Amino acid sequence: MPELPEVETTRRGIAPHLVGQRVSRVIVRDRRLRWPIPEDLDVRLSGQKIVAVERRAKYLLIEAEVGTLISHLGMSGNLRLVDAGLPPLKHEHVDIELESGLALRYTDPRRFGAMLWSLDPLNHELLARLGPEPLTDLFDGLRLFELSRGRAMAVKPFIMDNAIVVGVGNIYATEALFAAGIDPRRAAGSISKARYIKLATEIKRILAAAIERGGTTLRDFIGGDGQPGYFQQELFAYGRGEQPCKVCGTTLREVKLGQRASVYCPKCQK
């Protein structure tokens, strides 16, 4: 599933080609996403100029003069720019054609994504109750410490809760906990303020690094597959169960937390 750095990389890749462009038409080949694409999307968006491309959590917000297209990439979706009129392949469900001659094409084999329309996107039911963005001053270790008091749930699903902070998905939660030396199984309420300050710092550092790698490993959102690159070569824990720890050599262990695989080092993480 695309996580926050991959979505942000997509935003940075497509924004320069969309902002300031006017939409000539919208072609919807299959409305059956996680929520049906609005029947009148073409009417609402065609003829409008795109004024901004923003991100909130894992949602892309394509802002027009009147209204905003809310897009989520789901489990397997991507957005890329192609020449308008390029024959679609299977699973290429939507084209937003621009007067520039390009089209923003949405592909989603599993159809778990979304394309919705809103006049007030930040108050849309999908976005209204989200926590702060992790790379802003609204998120820090003090917030984690205060919200964790009395919480018996494991710390990993705690920091993956979008009401606590958005965008800390499985890859980056695993890596941040490793970098902070915190066992992902620890009860959220048992972790000290100092350790939460360290954890928040590592979340910010790792997400920023992942965004930077995504922006440098794949910049071609025109004609390519539109998929940002993960920074796999820098992973210390995620996906490395039963392999030696890169720091101490101890065999990494893998457990299930919140129905997600969680890898940790029994020596480095306490």
Summary of the structure (lengths in Angstrom):
residues: 270
radius of gyration: 20.0
end to end distance: 28.3
largest distance: 59.7
contacts: 886
relative contact order: 0.15
helix: 29%
strand: 24%
